[in-house]
């Protein structure tokens, strides 16, 4: 499981933002963002929602990382010899 700092760095890079650009959007210093990403400190709890919104994720994503979507496996297609279509028309 990734740390909060690793998640912040991942989502920041995914959004093609520099630490400076993210810091400016949050009205914090780039050093603060750097400390978050190094897990030396963490964003203030009151700013987590803003951080998540800027990065386009949920607070849960920041805390726990991006959830992998389940893989969709297609069932084998069966041969269909005939089709029945029922059309019900009401007046």
C-alpha atoms as one frame of an Amber mdcrd trajectory, in Angstrom:
protein
   0.000   0.000   0.000   1.332   3.403  -0.950   1.801   6.219   1.538  -0.240
   9.425   1.480   2.812  11.253   0.144   3.282   8.747  -2.670  -0.403   9.095
  -3.560  -0.194  12.901  -3.627   2.892  12.745  -5.870   1.240  10.170  -8.152
  -1.954  12.189  -8.640  -0.019  15.464  -9.011   2.109  13.971 -11.778  -0.932
  12.339 -13.377  -2.437  15.846 -13.610   0.842  17.169 -15.073   1.318  19.654
 -12.241   4.626  20.696 -10.729   4.994  21.001  -6.973   5.062  24.774  -7.453
   1.840  24.797  -9.470   0.026  22.625  -6.930   1.335  24.785  -4.089   0.068
  27.929  -5.790  -3.411  26.451  -6.268  -3.527  25.523  -2.570  -1.927  28.764
  -1.299   0.928  26.870   0.356   4.658  26.755  -0.340   6.274  24.318  -2.731
   8.339  23.154   0.264   5.099  22.110   1.979   4.106  20.016  -1.043   7.592
  18.489  -1.113   7.320  17.536   2.573   3.923  15.928   1.962   5.302  13.869
  -0.895   8.292  12.777   1.221   5.951  11.909   4.116   7.815  14.372   6.342
   4.518  16.101   7.078   0.922  15.909   5.910  -1.599  18.389   4.536  -3.896
  19.985   7.053  -7.104  17.980   7.417  -9.155  21.031   6.451  -7.276  21.292
   3.149  -7.616  17.662   2.091 -10.914  18.265   0.271  -9.399  21.136  -1.729
  -6.331  19.046  -2.540  -8.505  16.155  -3.694 -10.667  18.455  -5.821  -7.655
  20.026  -7.542  -6.217  16.584  -8.274  -9.593  15.254  -9.479  -9.786  12.452
  -6.930 -11.503  11.701  -3.638  -9.986  12.137  -0.196 -10.173   8.343   0.061
  -8.001   8.093  -3.069  -5.422  10.389  -1.448  -5.379   8.310   1.720  -5.576
   4.830   0.209  -4.488   5.158  -3.401  -6.270   4.610  -6.659  -8.507   1.566
  -6.726  -7.901  -0.857  -9.555 -11.013  -1.475 -11.586 -12.098  -5.100 -11.773
 -11.144  -6.837 -14.973 -14.062  -7.556 -17.261 -13.889 -10.979 -18.824 -16.195
 -11.677 -21.711 -18.013 -14.978 -21.694 -17.521 -17.100 -24.794 -20.081 -16.364
 -27.467 -22.472 -19.168 -28.200 -23.689 -20.022 -31.663 -27.290 -18.942 -32.144
 -29.235 -20.949 -34.734 -32.380 -18.851 -34.620 -33.745 -15.800 -32.928 -37.214
 -15.162 -31.619 -38.476 -11.601 -31.507 -41.677 -10.833 -29.643 -43.249  -7.448
 -30.311 -46.103  -6.431 -28.078 -48.142  -3.493 -29.368 -50.691  -1.852 -27.159
 -53.397   0.495 -28.476
